[in-house]
Amino acid sequence: MSDATNTRQPGKDQPGKDGPGNDAPGSDEYVIGMLSGTSRDGVDAVLVNFSHGSMNLLHAICTPYPTAIKLTLDQLLATGRPPDRGVANLLDENLGRFFARIAQNLVREAGMEMRDIHAIGSHGQTVWHAPEGDPPVTIQLGKPALIASGTQCTVVANFRSADVQAGGQGAPLAPLLHQALFRDDTEDRAILNLGGIANLTLLPANKAGAVTGFDCGPGNCLLDAWTRRHLQKDYDDHGRWASKGQVDKELLHSLLADPYFSLPSPKSTGLETFNAPWLENLLGDANRKEVDVQTTLAELTAVSVADCLCKPGQPDRLLVCGGGIHNTFLMRRLAAALPDVIVESTARCGADPDWVEGLLFAWLARERLNNRVQNTRPITGAGVPVLLGEIHEP
């Protein structure tokens, strides 16, 4: 990613003519979806038009974090502990103002004004996620009240909290939208979001079958951390570095022995578990080639995803979205680990893989403003259906 804002102008028919449903035909309704994922490379923002029972992606941008915010986030997450309240409060405010500016930039680039926008759905930046802690907690920063005041627009945020309070994992939430966008009557499908963490949605062809989803383990987070350490780059472009090494089978076995991989779903994870200290501990004092470690980390992601898909029975098709879709080597390893499954981008179904999560939070915001309860029980394990998100008026 460059230092400048990465802007794309998607076609107005994306992510397909059929939207999530539950809507009667009506006039245009513009909603923004915003988030920053586990990779912390910047903020994704999408402008979505909900109209006549469909959702159309009009404009999207990804804005890198300013250096000061990026360094603070990296230092905070490197501790492996919940954030200090003073640091968290300061970062919360700085991120809130930054998210507000991004929303304004998005709308201006789309040739519109903030008064045209119905609402903003902001997931913020997750800095701690411990749904099984005592007490359970999930922390996303990017103060929604500041986004609302800075944009003079209704903001829906804190999407995970209600689910955690209901006994759920609070994540992943993407399966709620995936079933509307990608379910097919004729084939079993799975949706893989390859962000810092990899999460899966399982979509059986039979509409009566429950939609399930969970975090299966590391996506890009370990690959990115190892690349930053040894190449001083944010990520391994197209997986070129990883493609030059060999899989260290002994190391791969040690990595896969982590108890998280054998946990049943529902389950969720993050950098609290899969981080640089975790990797260093398993590397020990063994003399390994740096490039071989990178290759092995790519294989870890591919194999852990494949193992998750084999347990319930392999799907006919695996649709992939998220930043990992651009790692050509990782995609090849995924396909090799799933030889009987069609592995392809969500773009084949009309949804740009870079913006599916942005669509999610625009959709969730609109769902919350319409007081629609979400049945997250088969996904997160929540005890009851919940209203996801808190509403903040300017």
DOKOL-308822 format. One line per 4 residues: number of its first residue (from 1); their letters; for each residue x, y, z of N, C-alpha, C. Coordinates in steps of 0.001 Angstrom, whole numbers, plus 500000, padded with zeros to 6 digits. Each point is the difference from the previous one (the first is absolute). Layout:
<pts>
NUM> a> X,Y,Z,X,Y,Z,X,Y,Z ~ ... $
</pts>
This chain:
<pts>
1> msda> 500840,498808,500000,499160,501192,500000,500876,501243,500000 ~ 499634,500969,499229,500761,501237,499936,499617,500912,501154 ~ 500695,501119,500120,499687,500955,501048,498757,500816,499678 ~ 499566,499959,498755,498819,500754,499608,498751,499150,500178 $
5> tntr> 498874,500679,499985,498734,499283,500092,499814,499121,498771 ~ 499630,498748,500233,499721,499066,498921,498514,500088,499687 ~ 499665,500433,498800,498615,500248,499634,499582,499091,498864 ~ 498789,499451,500116,499435,499217,498912,498567,500458,499774 $
9> qpgk> 499587,499961,498750,498630,500354,499627,499326,498736,499497 ~ 499363,499233,500903,499375,498771,499563,498820,500269,499084 ~ 499674,498998,499204,498813,500115,499168,498753,500055,500842 ~ 498983,500698,499534,498813,500197,500807,499143,498758,500123 $
13> dqpg> 500352,498945,499290,499221,498781,500133,500613,499042,501015 ~ 501086,500389,500662,500612,499139,500989,499333,500235,501350 ~ 499887,498975,500852,500498,498646,499853,499021,499059,499322 ~ 499243,500482,499079,499045,499160,499295,498610,500590,500095 $
17> kdgp> 499157,499605,499111,498680,500615,499957,499136,499612,501186 ~ 500280,498851,500618,499202,499564,501130,500682,500393,501290 ~ 499364,500843,500772,500552,500438,501274,499599,499058,501118 ~ 500182,500427,501259,499743,499136,501137,498529,499734,500275 $
21> gnda> 499101,500637,499284,498580,499740,500228,499481,500737,501214 ~ 498833,499599,500489,499332,500604,501145,499594,501433,499749 ~ 499969,500446,498750,499682,501388,499701,498914,500075,498944 ~ 499070,500878,500224,499035,500322,498965,500619,501026,499078 $
25> pgsd> 499548,500075,498735,500543,500998,499084,499874,501401,500589 ~ 501020,500821,499792,499963,501351,500532,501003,500877,499315 ~ 500090,501230,500453,500917,500965,499409,501424,499724,500452 ~ 500956,500712,499393,501405,499822,500325,500262,500300,501477 $
29> eyvi> 500848,499178,500600,500395,500187,501393,501493,499728,500082 ~ 500787,501031,500284,501450,499895,499954,500561,499776,501404 ~ 500799,498935,500144,500591,499647,501288,501489,499731,499796 ~ 500810,500457,500941,501442,499776,499975,500345,498852,500940 $
33> gmls> 500897,499126,499568,500563,498966,500855,501496,500237,500160 ~ 500503,499926,501255,501412,500300,500269,500579,498994,500983 ~ 501262,499654,499794,500683,499111,500941,501498,500047,499775 ~ 500730,499554,501021,501406,499658,499832,500179,498619,500596 $
37> gtsr> 500630,499110,499247,500094,498609,500417,501226,499719,500844 ~ 500238,498711,500230,501094,499550,500843,501356,500410,499444 ~ 500092,500154,498682,501288,500351,499388,500402,501442,500279 ~ 499029,500848,500347,500267,501399,500385,500703,500787,498895 $
41> dgvd> 499713,499658,498739,500670,500707,498916,499277,501285,499612 ~ 498814,500204,500507,499264,501212,499682,498521,499798,500221 ~ 499221,500981,499580,498555,499968,500193,499308,499826,498653 ~ 499190,498961,499886,499163,499804,498825,498691,500748,500201 $
45> avlv> 499546,500685,498959,498716,500702,500060,499279,499810,498676 ~ 498735,499625,500085,499203,499773,498792,498707,500804,500095 ~ 499539,500455,498856,498721,500695,499897,499035,499081,499261 ~ 498895,499672,500656,499059,499009,499485,498626,500632,499818 $
49> nfsh> 499365,499683,498892,498632,500447,499756,499058,498808,500179 ~ 499112,500102,500990,498955,498999,500207,498740,500516,499318 ~ 499573,499294,498980,498851,500470,499230,499313,498829,499320 ~ 498670,499964,500100,499198,499009,499292,500442,498574,500299 $
53> gsmn> 500291,499728,501267,500353,498648,500399,501399,499564,499646 ~ 500858,500928,499576,501372,499644,499649,500972,500912,500728 ~ 501284,499601,500023,501049,500855,500550,501082,500140,498953 ~ 500290,501238,499636,500959,500274,498941,501177,500809,500534 $
57> llha> 501202,499509,499761,501215,500661,500438,500345,501114,499015 ~ 499969,501244,500485,500202,501155,499129,501446,500485,499978 ~ 500649,499991,501166,501357,500536,500072,500698,499386,501206 ~ 501314,499836,499933,500740,499386,501095,501419,500544,500038 $
61> ictp> 500527,500167,501206,501383,500447,500164,500640,499248,501174 ~ 501302,499873,499950,500772,499502,501135,501059,501041,500326 ~ 499974,500509,501217,500901,501070,500410,500980,499494,501053 ~ 501306,500004,499710,500988,499543,500985,499971,500854,501262 $
65> ypta> 500327,499393,501113,500093,500735,501257,501166,500986,499968 ~ 499843,501170,500611,501160,500870,500212,501046,499271,500841 ~ 501241,500346,499813,501091,499291,500668,499824,499951,501513 ~ 499594,501105,500606,499868,500046,501463,498943,499015,500491 $
69> iklt> 498862,499942,499322,498947,499073,500402,500454,498564,499780 ~ 500646,499742,498863,500461,498639,499694,500999,499515,501049 ~ 500949,500842,500374,500995,499615,500999,499360,499744,501352 ~ 499059,500856,500380,499319,499820,501288,499228,498684,500021 $
73> ldql> 499299,499707,498911,499265,498738,499911,500951,498805,500083 ~ 501093,500063,499253,500956,498893,499998,500575,499773,501400 ~ 500343,501076,500685,500559,499882,501345,498979,499462,500982 ~ 498758,500449,499858,498942,499563,500893,499735,498502,499838 $
77> latg> 499921,499539,498752,499671,498604,499758,501187,499075,500249 ~ 501200,500551,499942,501188,499175,500221,500135,499562,501452 ~ 499315,500680,500915,500110,499658,501419,499302,498687,500323 ~ 499020,499611,499173,499252,498786,500285,499108,500115,501211 $
81> rppd> 499677,501235,500384,499147,500239,501164,498893,500982,499636 ~ 498928,500045,500789,498968,501012,499758,500616,501395,500054 ~ 499490,500934,499212,500618,501326,499938,499855,500785,501287 ~ 501028,500772,500313,499933,500935,501114,498894,501018,499728 $
85> rgva> 499227,500324,501022,498824,500849,499790,500377,501367,499434 ~ 501073,500610,500501,500385,501321,499508,500380,499976,498532 ~ 500814,499014,499600,500401,499869,498599,498791,499686,499129 ~ 499153,499121,500500,498816,499614,499223,499075,501189,499779 $
89> nlld> 499803,500833,501022,499114,501157,499864,500536,500994,498977 ~ 501315,500241,500034,500602,500927,499052,499901,499451,498577 ~ 500288,498731,499851,499932,499375,498683,498558,499955,499501 ~ 499067,499776,500909,498582,499967,499662,499578,501326,499355 $
93> enlg> 500437,501097,500579,499648,501325,499474,500706,500279,498676 ~ 501283,499674,499921,500728,500250,498758,499430,499177,498842 ~ 499651,498755,500284,499407,499156,498960,498614,500492,499612 ~ 499232,500481,500981,498675,500525,499690,500072,501170,499034 $
97> rffa> 500918,500911,500245,500157,501157,499100,500493,499557,498625 ~ 500904,499010,499985,500532,499507,498734,498904,499323,499177 ~ 499186,499185,500635,498887,499346,499303,499031,501037,499446 ~ 499758,501065,500754,499087,501046,499525,500538,500655,498732 $
101> riaq> 501307,500278,499968,500596,500619,498807,499908,499064,498799 ~ 500191,498713,500243,499927,499038,498907,498594,499950,499419 ~ 498994,500014,500865,498613,500004,499520,499736,501225,499139 ~ 500505,501148,500428,499805,501229,499228,500718,499910,498648 $
105> nlvr> 501211,499449,499997,500742,499850,498750,499283,499063,499039 ~ 499483,498900,500530,499287,499028,499182,498807,500648,499307 ~ 499223,500747,500770,498785,500620,499458,500355,501067,498973 ~ 501040,500780,500288,500418,501048,499058,500475,499391,498691 $
109> eagm> 500807,498930,500081,500491,499356,498783,498858,499401,499176 ~ 498923,499617,500671,498851,499428,499302,499102,501076,499397 ~ 500375,501278,500200,499218,501096,499446,498716,500268,500760 ~ 500008,499673,501289,498815,500193,500825,500345,500864,501206 $
113> emrd> 499010,500237,500857,500184,500761,501227,499551,499158,501186 ~ 500523,500320,501181,499667,499214,501176,498500,500001,500277 ~ 499307,501053,499627,498558,500044,500256,499254,498957,499169 ~ 500671,499443,498974,499386,498942,499198,500071,498640,500685 $
117> ihai> 500824,499881,501045,500289,498708,500612,499016,499702,501124 ~ 499406,498825,499922,499026,499584,501007,500679,499615,501316 ~ 501127,499281,499921,500664,499529,501219,501404,499508,499666 ~ 500803,499843,501056,501342,499420,499914,500058,498806,500937 $
121> gshg> 500469,498862,499485,500275,498846,500848,501497,499882,500190 ~ 500474,500174,501226,501444,499988,500267,500359,498871,500954 ~ 500802,499071,499507,500492,498927,500858,501178,500460,500843 ~ 500691,501046,499558,501158,500479,500732,501188,499070,499867 $
125> qtvw> 500907,500087,500976,501218,499192,500021,499989,499123,501247 ~ 499983,498699,499818,500049,499088,501145,501398,500012,500607 ~ 500068,500204,501307,501287,499984,500696,500052,498921,501083 ~ 498843,499415,500325,499990,498897,500959,498701,499245,499840 $
129> hape> 500107,498681,499948,498801,499174,499823,500155,498750,500845 ~ 499268,499943,501105,500073,498861,500916,498590,499628,500445 ~ 499221,499399,499093,498604,499694,500321,499834,498932,501071 ~ 501056,499254,500280,499924,498973,501038,500777,500409,501245 $
133> gdpp> 500322,501279,500088,500690,500490,501176,499057,500139,501186 ~ 500539,500410,501116,499213,500215,501206,500269,501419,500521 ~ 499166,500971,499594,498779,499845,499214,500311,499974,498495 ~ 499033,499523,499173,500192,500056,498549,500124,501451,499551 $
137> vtiq> 500900,500240,499048,500205,501378,499538,500422,500007,498544 ~ 499558,501026,499289,500475,500261,498639,500111,501514,499860 ~ 501134,500481,499501,500260,501440,499954,500312,500418,498570 ~ 499157,500874,499467,500246,500624,498700,500121,501508,500221 $
141> lgkp> 501062,500589,499462,500235,501436,500163,499650,500750,498720 ~ 499704,501287,500180,499552,500872,498914,498698,500626,500457 ~ 500089,500933,500923,498862,500503,500771,498834,500400,499094 ~ 498896,499237,500059,498885,500281,499093,499347,501355,500214 $
145> alia> 500018,500500,501236,499417,501323,500253,500763,501083,499239 ~ 501323,499833,499877,500800,500971,499253,499773,499868,498501 ~ 499772,498780,499531,499677,499818,498587,498670,500679,499693 ~ 499035,499821,500890,498678,500607,499802,500076,501519,500004 $
149> sgtq> 500736,500570,500954,500093,501460,500075,500824,500559,498849 ~ 501026,499250,499567,500849,500480,498919,499348,499946,498639 ~ 499035,499097,499841,499333,499841,498704,498565,500510,500006 ~ 499459,500268,501204,498587,500373,500156,499096,498926,499398 $
153> ctvv> 500375,498752,500308,499278,498855,499444,499797,498959,501099 ~ 498887,499289,499954,499752,498905,500933,501046,498906,499818 ~ 500554,499525,501114,501037,498977,499967,499536,498792,500812 ~ 500181,498812,499428,499763,498751,500725,501355,499323,500192 $
157> anfr> 500297,499614,501239,501322,499443,500318,499860,498947,501102 ~ 501148,499470,500459,500039,498991,501064,499112,498798,499640 ~ 500256,499427,498853,499156,498913,499503,500196,498690,500752 ~ 501141,499811,500637,500274,498716,500642,499445,499901,501421 $
161> sadv> 499851,501127,500675,499759,499995,501446,498732,499261,500399 ~ 498888,500249,499315,498738,499372,500383,500079,498483,499877 ~ 500701,499523,498982,500148,498564,499815,500827,499396,501132 ~ 501083,500676,500388,500834,499512,501102,499202,499990,501298 $
165> qagg> 499212,501041,500222,499178,500062,501210,498948,498897,500030 ~ 499616,499498,498812,499021,498913,499919,500675,498628,500042 ~ 501287,499984,500325,500724,498742,500118,500653,499530,498728 ~ 500012,500854,498954,500602,499626,498734,501451,500418,499889 $
169> qgap> 500620,499601,498903,501395,500345,499744,500157,501437,499497 ~ 498923,500589,499487,500084,501355,499461,500594,500063,498610 ~ 500478,498872,499495,500625,499930,498680,500044,498534,499579 ~ 500045,499740,498687,499866,500982,498926,498539,500364,499764 $
173> lapl> 499781,501207,499486,498652,500456,499667,499730,499913,498497 ~ 501054,499851,499221,499857,499973,498544,499015,498941,499484 ~ 499881,498823,500649,499052,499007,499477,498568,500520,499874 ~ 499631,500993,500796,498649,500551,499931,499720,500577,498610 $
177> lhqa> 500997,500645,499422,499851,500561,498654,500350,498987,498912 ~ 500982,499153,500269,500426,499020,499000,498843,499134,499529 ~ 499119,499635,500925,498898,499128,499594,499068,500702,499013 ~ 499885,501328,500120,499145,500744,499077,500671,500197,498645 $
181> lfrd> 501320,500177,499997,500713,500295,498760,500392,498758,499213 ~ 500334,498915,500699,500709,498911,499328,499327,498628,500062 ~ 498922,499870,500726,499377,498676,500102,499441,499564,498648 ~ 500120,498706,499728,499539,499456,498722,499170,498746,500259 $
185> dted> 498945,499812,499220,499107,498869,500213,500568,498682,499507 ~ 501015,500072,499146,500464,498782,499338,501346,499479,500487 ~ 500751,500783,500794,501298,499525,500457,500300,500492,501410 ~ 500732,499198,500737,500486,500400,501322,501176,500949,499802 $
189> rail> 499941,501119,500694,501057,501000,499873,500600,500352,501359 ~ 501229,500474,499957,500637,500589,501169,500605,501328,499567 ~ 499971,500959,500908,500591,501313,499746,501167,500178,500958 ~ 501163,500307,499467,501200,500210,500812,500406,501456,499932 $
193> nlgg> 500006,500656,501163,500522,501356,500071,501439,499918,500500 ~ 500948,500327,499114,501420,499932,500332,500507,501372,500402 ~ 499706,500392,501229,500578,501217,500559,501191,499616,500843 ~ 500264,500777,501051,501057,499609,500922,499695,498639,500597 $
197> ianl> 498729,499808,500369,499478,498712,500426,499126,499451,498879 ~ 499999,498695,499829,499168,499368,498977,498696,499543,500630 ~ 498868,500398,499416,498731,499481,500494,499191,499395,498869 ~ 499196,499014,500358,499236,499212,499042,498501,500135,500230 $
201> tllp> 499251,499983,498911,498551,499872,500018,499647,498747,499220 ~ 499159,499152,500574,499568,498775,499333,498552,500160,499576 ~ 499756,499864,498695,498680,500238,499417,499503,498734,499300 ~ 499259,499159,500700,499457,498812,499343,498982,500377,498938 $
205> anka> 499910,499192,498954,499082,500302,498906,498554,499993,500466 ~ 499668,499120,500931,498651,499932,500530,499729,501220,500871 ~ 499072,500844,499611,499740,501236,500728,499525,499747,501426 ~ 499518,498787,500256,499585,499680,501361,501204,499723,500891 $
209> gavt> 501168,499764,499381,501202,499729,500779,500523,501259,500661 ~ 500487,499872,501217,500483,501158,500753,501284,500548,499391 ~ 500082,501306,499908,501233,500667,499594,500898,500097,501223 ~ 501213,499523,499877,500939,500048,501112,501272,500726,499577 $
213> gfdc> 500780,500414,500978,501242,500689,499701,500875,500076,501232 ~ 501292,500184,499806,500943,500063,501113,501355,500475,499484 ~ 500859,500427,500907,501396,500310,499678,500778,498693,499999 ~ 500701,499724,498896,500729,498734,499947,501468,500148,500393 $
217> gpgn> 500516,501224,500106,501385,500179,500419,500637,501182,499300 ~ 501326,500042,499939,500681,501131,499379,499767,500049,498499 ~ 499799,501195,499477,499920,500226,498569,501315,500590,499542 ~ 500076,501340,500035,501226,500694,499582,500847,500488,501175 $
221> clld> 499487,499928,501229,500660,500701,501112,501434,499529,500235 ~ 500239,498702,500004,501361,499499,500236,500889,500228,498791 ~ 499442,499826,498805,500742,500279,498773,500470,501451,499967 ~ 499104,500917,500352,500343,501422,499992,501043,500320,501065 $
225> awtr> 499845,499427,501188,500940,500283,501092,501407,499512,499655 ~ 500096,498821,499406,501319,499454,499629,500621,500812,498858 ~ 499165,500470,499084,500487,500825,498899,500518,501339,500515 ~ 499259,500611,500910,500451,501282,500568,501331,499840,500708 $
229> rhlq> 500155,498899,500697,501232,499799,500761,501215,499792,499105 ~ 499823,499240,498916,501171,499594,499219,500149,500724,498665 ~ 498945,500571,499469,500098,500743,498745,499711,501484,500173 ~ 499572,500396,501209,499615,501390,500269,498924,500483,499018 $
233> kdyd> 499095,499104,499667,498845,500325,499170,498739,499609,500750 ~ 498896,500650,499649,498748,499724,500706,499431,498633,499667 ~ 500287,499497,498802,499468,498704,499617,500847,499405,498875 ~ 499865,498705,499809,500719,499260,498963,499188,500102,498710 $
237> dhgr> 500395,500898,499123,499235,500310,498803,499792,498750,499134 ~ 498737,499622,499823,499616,498828,499211,500609,498697,500526 ~ 500578,500039,501211,500612,498794,500557,501286,499605,499308 ~ 500661,500966,499359,501215,499673,499221,501099,499442,500888 $
241> wask> 500163,500583,501195,501058,499530,500905,499681,498577,500465 ~ 498750,499783,500425,499614,498671,500482,500174,498940,498918 ~ 499813,500389,498742,500078,499023,498904,501421,499483,499781 ~ 500989,500652,500586,501393,499617,499783,500525,499013,501041 $
245> gqvd> 499196,499709,501023,500463,499127,501070,499396,498613,499942 ~ 500287,499227,501038,499477,498647,500147,499231,499898,501317 ~ 498958,499171,500010,499239,499804,501224,500845,499209,500998 ~ 500119,500547,501213,500677,499320,501099,498941,499143,500699 $
249> kell> 499984,498703,499727,498924,499133,500482,499993,499893,501528 ~ 501179,500010,500599,500063,499940,501464,499380,501260,500613 ~ 500332,501157,499438,499432,501249,500499,498498,500035,499753 ~ 499553,499589,498825,498572,499997,499690,499236,499138,500999 $
253> hsll> 500545,498843,500337,499362,499119,500976,499879,500695,501358 ~ 501041,500706,500401,499977,500712,501281,498960,501111,499998 ~ 499908,500731,498887,499036,501097,499910,498572,499459,500065 ~ 499741,498915,499296,498655,499432,499952,499600,499325,501304 $
257> adpy> 500960,499786,500880,499707,499364,501289,499371,500972,500990 ~ 499919,501287,499637,499367,500952,500910,498564,499561,500287 ~ 499570,500048,501258,498665,499507,500370,498864,500678,499246 ~ 500193,501242,499532,498893,500694,499332,499494,499224,498789 $
261> fslp> 500906,499389,499265,499606,499330,498756,499068,498810,500243 ~ 500065,499403,501164,499160,498837,500289,498722,500365,500744 ~ 499822,501272,500331,498771,500418,500671,498807,499862,499066 ~ 498858,499589,500527,498795,499985,499166,499467,501415,499828 $
265> spks> 499212,500210,498963,499337,501291,499845,498732,499997,500860 ~ 499510,501179,500405,500464,501331,499595,501299,500389,500702 ~ 500835,500716,499255,501249,500470,500581,500481,501208,499225 ~ 500744,500850,500686,500591,501180,499362,501357,500248,500629 $
269> tgle> 500860,500683,499254,501354,500245,500483,500516,501307,499429 ~ 501238,500322,500314,500589,501254,499531,501475,500049,500334 ~ 500533,501208,500009,501418,500184,500292,500327,499712,501460 ~ 498972,499851,500837,500234,499599,501383,500638,498614,500050 $
273> tfna> 499707,499172,498993,500554,498642,499931,501100,499885,498959 ~ 499690,500358,498761,500941,499792,498895,500785,501282,499741 ~ 501163,500088,500633,500818,501210,499929,501478,499617,499910 ~ 500847,501024,499922,501443,499743,499853,500577,499211,501174 $
277> pwle> 499661,500338,501260,500534,499193,501115,499570,498531,499923 ~ 498765,499754,499554,499537,498614,499839,500891,499250,499014 ~ 500308,500649,498890,500852,499379,498990,501412,499798,500512 ~ 500554,501019,500657,501368,499907,500508,500142,498855,500995 $
281> nllg> 498989,499817,500824,500039,498925,500991,500078,498633,499327 ~ 499262,499838,498900,499994,498720,499305,501240,499805,499120 ~ 500596,501101,499567,501247,499891,499227,501145,499526,500877 ~ 500002,500453,501253,501051,499587,500926,501370,500433,499516 $
285> danr> 500992,499171,500265,501386,500322,499613,500418,499303,498712 ~ 499076,499347,499334,500348,499260,498776,500499,500962,498918 ~ 500968,499534,499245,500568,500805,498926,499217,499758,498713 ~ 499078,500892,499691,499148,499845,498824,500212,501167,499046 $
289> kevd> 499884,499729,498741,500088,501062,499005,498771,500900,500124 ~ 500242,501298,499921,498897,500947,500144,498936,499792,498934 ~ 500433,499744,498764,499050,499819,498912,499184,498728,500203 ~ 500615,498959,500597,499265,498759,500249,498915,500206,501063 $
293> vqtt> 500270,500856,500954,498977,500313,501006,498810,500678,499320 ~ 500282,500928,499083,498919,500681,499289,499166,499011,499184 ~ 500666,499098,499309,499296,498978,499222,499136,499136,500906 ~ 500519,499666,501158,499272,499153,500948,498798,500726,500580 $
297> lael> 500120,501296,500210,498866,500780,500514,498870,500059,498971 ~ 500363,500090,498723,498966,499951,498957,499314,498639,499996 ~ 500799,498950,500170,499427,498651,500039,499112,499819,501225 ~ 500367,500623,501117,499177,499941,501206,498610,500563,499724 $
301> tavs> 499934,501149,499356,498699,500592,499678,499202,499083,499090 ~ 500636,499501,498941,499297,499150,499030,499508,498704,500641 ~ 500863,499348,500757,499648,498702,500587,498940,500154,501085 ~ 500110,501044,500828,499020,500178,501068,498620,500297,499426 $
305> vadc> 499934,500746,498903,498717,500237,499330,499460,498693,499437 ~ 500852,499242,499308,499570,498737,499392,499516,499011,501058 ~ 500692,499942,501132,499590,499095,501076,498604,500353,500511 ~ 499721,501292,500116,498685,500435,500470,498902,499597,499015 $
309> lckp> 500307,500045,498717,498998,499677,498989,499782,498499,499867 ~ 500995,499226,500351,499868,498547,499868,499111,499409,501096 ~ 499947,500633,501166,499266,499430,501127,498510,499871,499725 ~ 499324,501065,499496,498571,499837,499723,499721,499388,498628 $
313> gqpd> 501034,499764,499232,499815,499548,498613,500305,501137,499055 ~ 500889,499759,499054,500472,501075,499133,498871,500620,499184 ~ 500045,501320,499821,499017,500657,499129,500348,499768,498535 ~ 499069,500336,499143,500278,499928,498563,500879,501160,499556 $
317> rllv> 499824,501156,500673,500684,501214,499560,500422,500817,501221 ~ 501228,500527,499955,500500,500907,501029,500217,501366,499368 ~ 499249,500996,500455,500130,501363,499513,500850,500789,500997 ~ 501017,500685,499504,500975,500663,500863,499919,501513,499838 $
321> cggg> 500041,500714,501133,500061,501456,500000,501015,500445,501039 ~ 500237,501315,500092,500995,500523,500930,501344,500193,499337 ~ 500914,500631,500727,501307,500339,499438,500806,498813,499535 ~ 499797,498830,500632,500764,498816,499637,499739,499507,498593 $
325> ihnt> 498914,500467,499384,499686,499603,498626,501113,500436,499045 ~ 500765,501034,500380,501068,500523,499139,501328,499265,500192 ~ 500040,499080,500983,501201,499192,500215,499900,498768,499095 ~ 500583,500109,498825,499874,498958,498986,500508,498658,500490 $
329> flmr> 501107,500011,500720,500564,498752,500511,499058,499354,501006 ~ 499436,500801,500910,499074,499466,500992,498764,499401,499330 ~ 499499,500665,498963,498834,499474,499291,500325,498665,499321 ~ 501222,499871,499486,500411,498727,499390,500061,498890,501046 $
333> rlaa> 500502,500339,501188,500092,498998,501061,498611,499601,500496 ~ 499088,500939,500033,498618,499685,500369,499400,499009,499012 ~ 500172,500282,498725,499469,499122,498966,500626,498613,500084 ~ 501298,499943,500314,500678,498714,500119,499493,499209,501201 $
337> alpd> 499649,500709,501064,499495,499339,501210,498560,499543,499844 ~ 499306,500514,498978,498599,499669,499754,499828,499586,498536 ~ 500591,498893,499588,500019,499635,498578,498622,499711,499413 ~ 499031,499671,500836,498670,499661,499491,499007,501153,500136 $
341> vive> 500508,501183,500346,499149,501167,500209,500377,501087,498994 ~ 499009,500666,499419,500264,501160,499144,500349,501173,500910 ~ 501198,500548,499849,500453,501130,500820,500109,501221,499105 ~ 499228,501035,500307,500009,501194,499162,499588,501225,500806 $
345> star> 500188,501161,499417,499673,501268,500641,498486,500227,500043 ~ 499544,500757,501008,498588,500407,500045,499636,500865,498803 ~ 501003,500521,499290,499732,500802,498803,499214,499189,498970 ~ 500172,498678,500008,499269,499154,499058,498500,500021,500272 $
349> cgad> 499639,500426,501207,498581,500125,500362,499577,501466,500074 ~ 500817,500892,499442,499623,501401,499905,500391,500873,501170 ~ 500760,499476,500966,500382,500799,501170,501513,500180,500030 ~ 500455,501229,499870,501429,500304,500046,500571,499500,501329 $
353> pdwv> 501011,499123,499978,500502,499392,501242,500601,500997,500984 ~ 500410,501163,499514,500592,500995,500894,498970,500717,500860 ~ 498728,499943,499610,499014,500861,500665,498840,499248,500642 ~ 500077,498672,500058,498886,499239,500561,499769,500355,501462 $
357> egll> 501064,500172,500771,499819,500345,501418,499437,501406,500168 ~ 500373,500906,499121,499401,501330,500048,498504,499934,499766 ~ 499597,499184,499027,498580,499779,499750,499295,499487,501255 ~ 500677,499110,500719,499414,499411,501198,499575,501068,500999 $
361> fawl> 500874,500972,500261,499687,500960,501055,499030,501077,499536 ~ 499942,500244,498710,498920,500843,499486,498662,499283,500183 ~ 499975,498721,499656,498778,499207,500111,499562,499839,501456 ~ 500975,499712,500893,499671,499845,501415,499444,501295,500593 $
365> arer> 500552,501141,499583,499497,501286,500492,498543,500180,499605 ~ 499708,499681,498767,498619,500155,499523,499068,499015,500711 ~ 500476,498783,500210,499204,499020,500741,499675,500512,501405 ~ 500992,500586,500659,499789,500503,501368,499021,501165,500016 $
369> lnnr> 500109,500902,499039,499092,501149,499957,498568,499574,499696 ~ 499846,498828,499383,498667,499455,499760,499576,499012,501091 ~ 500796,499967,501092,499682,499168,501168,499810,498523,499652 ~ 500844,499500,499083,499940,498593,499635,500943,499187,500891 $
373> vqnt> 499443,499042,500683,500782,499114,500862,500751,498992,499134 ~ 501246,499704,500371,500831,499059,499254,500132,498691,500769 ~ 499789,498901,499318,500157,498695,500624,501451,499540,499847 ~ 500814,500356,500945,501419,499632,499965,500268,498686,500729 $
377> rpit> 498966,499363,500530,500207,498812,500840,500804,498896,499317 ~ 499707,499631,498736,500795,498926,499381,501389,500450,499547 ~ 500264,501287,500078,501297,500534,499551,500904,500289,501185 ~ 499497,500778,500954,500828,500436,501127,499705,499264,501294 $
381> gagv> 498860,499294,500047,499622,499317,501226,499242,500867,500978 ~ 499526,501163,499569,499212,500862,500885,498750,499256,500473 ~ 499573,500305,501219,498863,499298,500575,498674,500372,499387 ~ 499903,501215,499489,498751,500491,499417,500338,500858,498789 $
385> pvll> 499037,500183,499070,500223,500970,498921,500196,501398,500591 ~ 500775,500835,499299,500389,501293,500570,499879,501127,498975 ~ 499839,501206,500523,500129,501217,499194,501463,500391,500018 ~ 500645,500012,498853,501430,500281,499930,500245,501473,499714 $
389> geih> 500752,500655,500858,500395,501376,499772,499305,500977,500932 ~ 500715,501093,500292,499475,501094,500810,499909,501241,499130 ~ 498899,500737,500160,499720,501149,499140,500494,501275,500665 ~ 500734,500808,499249,500513,501289,500479,499523,501091,499049 $
393> ep> 499238,500920,500535,499509,501137,499188,500971,501162,500129 ~ 500110,500827,498944,500921,501159,500082,499503,501023,501010 $
</pts>
